[in-house]
């Protein structure tokens, strides 16, 4: 069981208060993997609805192989199952519940709905409670009775809502406690692995003294030296120990330097090696343990792609490039709000989820910088949040965005690459392989994938360049009559290409906030061409909505949007 998987699931609990069915399934898989029989029984009971004697019997039989595999006897498993069902399960499900049949609150009532049914029922109750309103215009006596009825039904709804939330909260706390215990257990096991470091050190010192005695030789001129396969093996074992357990780079460097010259030379090099090992007897290996644990805890496992939704084509190409490098097609490894499957999970609060992702120490941010990015307040907020949390980040420029336009919290020295820079793409691949500890890609496969990425990006950039070199401005709005408007649109093309338009939309807004949305007729667009270096005004007629006041058009708010072929 990976520590990062446990921590990732714990972070998901931060987003979900009551809708915990999917999280229960995740935790159940963990319990089954670890053969934690008590947890498996408890979660399966909570996952199952309508626990009749027959269903409980089937569940008992279904889970028996897990217990036998764990080493339980039939009697031990039977006692454990009955204890969890009769005591723990019922304890978590017991509440004061308003019974619709007896029309009174039943104390110590056991709610038998599954977790999935509980979450659905809670959603239903909150919906009907919100809709339980008194209609307007009632006579005073009718209003009195309607209000009395509403209070009674509200009390029933609130009783069921409170009881349902209480049950779900208890189960949620159980799941969290279980995962926290696993997290602590993993940390503890790692520390235990390193607790015998001093013993290993002492063994290496004693082994070194013996190896020296066995491999010490005298040359033809009476000069003694130490040489041999056994000596080399001991030196390599010492190097592995130093690299694994000593975080001080100076100690590492001194040992490695002496080790390189030790075999085949005099006793002085051996004395340097053994001296360093003996000095480590007073070294604080606990600090090394912390460094190892922190390195694992803070290992980058996920990429957060911060981008403008208008740059979705570039981003899609980038995600495919990441996949070809070896980053998995999984929401666990890539977050991208504009791409289905990599986006915000269904039902999650968008702002809470983004906050969680940006606070996740195990993620890095890739900024896809463009003019669209800097025109987007949400993008700039993400940039600021990443800077405040000191997140690992790199920036990627779209082809038509210039380096000198970089602003804000971005560190210009950390530019990763420009999307159409072949050398930059190769360096980016190397960086990702190092950070995520990926296998190297066969160069022939990589050359093909990189070429496909470059071709796709070039095609997007050419189309974007046409749009950047093309302008459509609203010069004037004129009211012809109560049903007709005339718009003066200025068309500018500074490129050397002939431009045709896919669509042209106009959003008008007057000074009172009244809005009118218009679209240029397709028949006009089919015939219209904007030639190279052309700058002209065209008058176009539109249907008029009296709500919008043409003479009070707010030129700062009225906008034209378009796309070219």
N, C-alpha and C positions, 0 to 999 in steps of 0.2 A: 504494500500500500504506500503510495507516494505522499510525502508530506504536503506537496503543493496541491494535490487533488483534495485533500482534507481541508486545507486553508481556503481553496477556491469555493468549496461547498459552504463553508462557514460564512464567507462573504455574501453568498446568495441569500442566506438567512437574514442578512441586514436589510434586504429589499422586500422580503415577504414576511408579513405578520401572521396572516391567517391562511393564505392560499399555499398550503405546504404539501399537497399531495405528491407533486413531482419530486420535491426534496426528500420526502419519506422514501420514495422509490430509490433515489440515489443512496441514501443511508442504508437501506435494506440490502442493496448490492454490496456495500462495504462490509456489512455484518456477515453476509453469506460468504464473501471472500475470506474473511477472518475466522469463520465458523464460530461467531459469538452467538451461541444457541439461545440464550435468554433474550437477547435483542431481536433475533430473528422471529421468535415466537411472538413477542410483544408487538412488533411492527406488522406481522402478518395478521394478527387479530385486529389491529386498528385499520388495516387495509381492507378487511372483509366486512361486508354488511350482513344484517339478518343472521346473527350467530345462533342458529338453531342447534339442537343437539346433534343432528345429522351433519351439518356443516362443520361444527367443531371437531367431530370425529374424523371427517375427511382431512381437515387441516392437521390434526394430530398425526395421522398416517403419512401425510405428504411431507411433514417436516422431520419424521423419524430418522431417515437416512443421514441428515445433517448431524443429528445427535450421536448416532452410532459411529459416524466417521470421526467425530470429535473424541470418541472414547467413552461416551456415556453407556451405562447399562440400561436395559429396558426399564427397570424399576426407577432408576435415577431420572431418566427422561420423563417418565410418566408423572413423577412427583413434581418435577420442575414445571412441566406444561400446566398441570392442574393449579399449581401455586400462582403462576403468572396469570392464568385465565381468571381464577376465582378471587385473587387478591389484587395484583397490580393492575390488570386491565379494568376491573370493576372500580377500583379506587380512582383511576384517571377519568372514568366515565360517569361517576356518581355526582349528581347535582340536584338542586331544587328546581323542579321542572313543572310548569303549568300544564296539566293534563286536560286536553280538549274534551275528553269524554266525561271525566268526573267534574270538570269545571272548577278545579282547585289546584293549588300548588302541592305537588307530591314531593315529600322529602326523601332523600336518598334514592332518587330515580336514576336508573341506568340507561343512558342514551346509547342505542345500539347502531347508530348510523356509522358508515365507514368514513374515513377522513375525507375522501373525495365527496361523499354525500354531505358531510358537514359543511365543507366550504361552499358547495352549491346552495345549500339551505340558507347559510348565512347571507350570501349574496341576494337570494330571493327575499329574505326577511327585510333586509335593509332597503330593497327596492319597494316592497309593499308598504313599509313604514313611511317612506318618503311620499308615496302616492296617496296615503290615507289622509286626505284633506277634506275640510268641510266646504261644500259648494257655496258660492255667493248667492245672496238674494233670498235666504230662508226667513220665514216668519219667526218671531222671537221664540215661540213655543217649540217650533220645529228645530230651531237653532240650538235650544237647550238640550233636546233629546239627541240631536246629532253630535253635539259636543260631548255628551255623556257616553254615547256609543264609541266615539273616537278615543276617549280616555281609556275605556275598557280594552279596546282592541290594541291600542298603543302599549298598554301595560303587558298584554300577552306577548306582543312582538318583542318588547324590550326584555322580557324575562327569557324568551328563547334566544334572542341575540346575545344577551349577557352570558347565558349558560353555554351556548355554542362557542363563543369566544374563549371562555374559561377552559373548556375541554381542549380546544385547538392550541391554546397557549401552553397548557401543561404538556401536551404531546410535543410541541415545538421545543420547549425547554429540555425535554428528555433527549430529543435528537441532537440539540446543540451540546448538551453535557456529554453525550456519547462521543461526538466528534472531538470536543476539547480534550477529553481523556485520551483519545487516540493520538492527538497532536502531542500531548505531553509525553505519552509513551514512546513515540518516535524520537522526540528530543532526548529523552532519558536513555534510550538504547544507543543513540549516537554518542552520548557522553560516556556511557559504560564501555563502548568500544575503545575509547581513548583513555580510560582510567588506568590501564596497565602500561602506560607509556614509560614511566620510570623503570619498570621491570624490564621492558624491552631494551631500554638504554643500557642498563647494567649488564644484560646478556651480551650486547654488542661490544661493550668494553672488555668483558672477560674473553669473548671469542677473539677479539683483536689481539690480545696479548698472546693467546695460544697460537694464532695464525702466524704472528711475527716469529715466534720461536721455531715453528715448523718450516717457514719459508725464508729464513735468513740464510744468506749464502756469502761465500768469500771468493772474491775475484782473484785473477792471476797475480796481482800486485798486492794482495793482502787486504784489499778494500772490501768491506762488508756492504751488502745491499740486501733488500727484500724483494723477492719476485716469485710469481707463481699464480696458477689459476685460482687457488684457494684464497690468495691475498686479494686478487681482483674481485672475486665474488663478495668477500667481506666489505671491500670498499663500496661496491655497488649497493649492498644492503644498507650501509651507512648513509649513502646519498638519498636513497628512498626514504629512510627514516627522517632525515633532516628536512627534505622537501615536504613531507606529510605533516610533521609535527612542530616545525619551527617557523614562525612567521617573520622573524627578524631577517631582512634581506642581507644585512652585513654578515651575519653568522653563516647564512647559506653560501654567500659568495666566497668567504674565506675557506670554508670546508671544500667547496667544489674546486677552487684554485689549487689547494694542496693535493686533493685527490687525483687531479689530472697528472701530477708528476710523481706520485708515490711509488707506483709499481716500477721496479727496476732501478730504483735509486736508494740512497742511504737512509739511515734510521731517522734523520731529522724530519723528513716528511711524515713518517709514521707518528713521530712524537707530536707533530702539529695536529694530526687527525685525532689521536687519542686524547690530546689536551683539550680540544674543542668538545669532544664527547663528555669528558669528565666535568668540564665547566657547565655543561647542560644539566648536571645533577641539581643545580640551584635555579634552573630556568623555570619560569611560570608557564607550564604547559596548558593551564586552564585558559590562558589568553588565546592560545592557539586553537583550543576547542571552540571558544566563542567565535573566532574568525571563521572556522570551518562551518559552524552552524549558521552564522550570519550570511556567509557566502551562498549556502544552499537556500536560506530563507529569502534572500534578495536576488536570486537567480532570475534573469529575464525569461519569462515564459510566454509573453503575449505582446502583440503589437497593436497599439491604438492608432488608427489612421485618422488624423485630424485634417479635414478637407472641406471645401465648399461643395454643396450638392450639385452645383452647376458644372463641376469638374468630374462628374461621375464616370465619363468615358476614360479619362486618364486613370482614375482610381481603380476601375475594373481591370485595366491593363496591368497596373501595379500589383494588384492582388494575384493575378495569374502569374506574374513574375515571381512573387514570393512563394507561390505554390511550387513553381518549377525549381526554385532554390532548395526547397525541402520543408518549408513551413506548411503544416498540415491544413487541409481544407476543413477547419473546425473553428467554432466560435470561441473555443478555449485558447486558440493561438492567435486569432485575428479578430479585432473589433472594428467594424466599419459601418456606421449608421445608415449608409445609403444602399448597402447591398444585402439582399435577403439571405438569411442564414448566418450572416456575420453581424447582424444588427441587434437592436434592443429586443430582448425576449418578450413574447406576447404577455401583456398584462402588467409589465414592469413600468414604474414611473420613469419617464425619460430623464428628468433632471437628477433623480436619485441614482439612477443607473450610471449616468455619465460621471457623476461625482464619485461613485464607487470605483469606476474604471480608472479615473485620473488619480485616485488615492491609492491605487493598487501598486505596491512596491515592486511587483513582479512583472510590470508591463513597461514598455518603452513607447514613446510617441514618435510617429513619423508625420511631419508637417508637409502637406502637399501645397506648396506656395504658388499663388497665382494672383492676378488682379481680382478675380472673384473671391479669393480667400480674404484679402484685405478689405473688400467691400462688405464682408459678412460679420456683423457683431457677434453671433454665436461662435464663429471661428476664432475671433480675437479673444473671446472669453476663455476658450479652450487653451489658447496659447498662453494667456496669463496664468491660468490654473496650473498648467504644466510647469511654468517657470517658478511659481510659488512653492510647489511641492518638490522642486529640484529633480524633476524626472529626467531619466536618460532619454535623450531625444536626438533626432537627425532631421534635416530638412531636405526636401526634394523639390526642385523647381520645374514647373511645366516649361516646355520649350519657348513659349512666347513671353515668358516672364523674366525680366532682367535682374541680375544680381544686385544692382544699385538700388532697386526698389525694396529690398529687404529692410524691414523696420520692426519695431516692437521688441518683444522679449527674446527674439531669436538671436542666438550667438552665430554671427557670420562665419566664424572659424569652424563651425560644426556642420557646414554644408556637406551633405552626403554626395549628391550628384545632380546634374541636370538631366532630365529624362532622355534627351537625345545625345548624351555624352557616353560613348562606348566604354572608355576607360573608367568613367565614373560608375557605370553599371557593374563592371567587373569588381571594382573595389567594394561596391555595395554588397555584392554577393559574398565576397570574402568576409566582410563585417558580419553579415547575418549568420554565416556558417560558424564563425567564432563565437558569437554571442549565444546562439541556440545550440551549439555543439552538434552540428549536423554533419552527416557524411559528405565527403567531397563528391561533386557531380562529374561524370565522365565529360571530358572537354568537348567531345563531338555533340553530345546531347545539349550541353550548355550553350555552345555556339548557335545551335538551331533555335533554342528557346530565346536567347538574347536577340537573335535576328528577327524573330517573330514579334518580340516586344518592340524593338526599334521601328519596324515597319508599321505596326499598329499606332505607335505614338506619333510617327511622322504624318500619317494620314489624318489623325485627330488634330495635330498642330496646323496642318495646311488649311483644314476647314475652319479652325478657330481663327487663323490669321485673316481669312476673308472677312469674318465677322468683326474682328478688331479693326480692320481697315475700312469697314462700312459703317455709316451712321444713318440713322433715321430720326429726325428731330421734329417735334411738334412746334410749328411756327405760330399757328393761329387757329382759334376755334370761332366759327361764325354761325350764328343761328339764322337759318333761312326763313323758317316759319315754325309753328308749333310741333310739326312732325318731322322736320328736316334740319340736319346740321351739315356744315361744310368744314372739313379739316384741311389745313394747309400743312403738308408734310414735306420737309426738306430731305432729299436723298443725296448722300455723299459717298463716293467710291474713290479712294486714293490708291487702290491696288492696280495692277496691270491686268486684272482678270475681269471678265464680264460676269456680273452678279445676277443670280435669280433667287427669289425668296420662297422659303417653305411656308412661312406665315408672317403676318404683321398684326400684332395686337396692340390696342391703345386703351389705357386705363385713365379715364378722365376723373378729376375731382375738383369741385368748386370750393370757394372759401368757407362755405357752411358745412363742408364734409360730405356733401352729396356726391355719389359716385356713379359712373357710367362706363361699362365695359363694351368695347367695340372691336371688331375684327375686319380686316380688309378682305373684300370679296375674292373668292378663289378664281373667279373668271378674270378679274384684273391681274392677279398674281401669275396666272398661266401665260398671259400676254406680255407682262412687264419685264423689262431687262434694264439693269443699271450698268452702263458701259464704263470702261476704264477711265479714271480721272474725271468722272462726270459729277456735277454738283447742280441740282435743280430742285424746284418746288413743284409739287403736284397737288391739285385740289381734288379731294375725294368726298362724295356725298355719303351721308349715313342717316339712319333712322334716329329720331330724337326722342328722348324721354323727358317729359316736362319737369321731373324731379331735379334733374341736373340743370344748373343755371350757366349757360354758355358764356355770358358776359362776365361772370364772376369766376371763370376758370382759374385755378391756382397752378401756375406754370411750374412751381417747385414740386408739386405732388403728382401732376399728370405725367405719365410715363408711356414710352413706346418700347415694346419688346418685339424681337424678331429673330428669325433663324434663316440662314442662307444655305443653299445647296453646295 
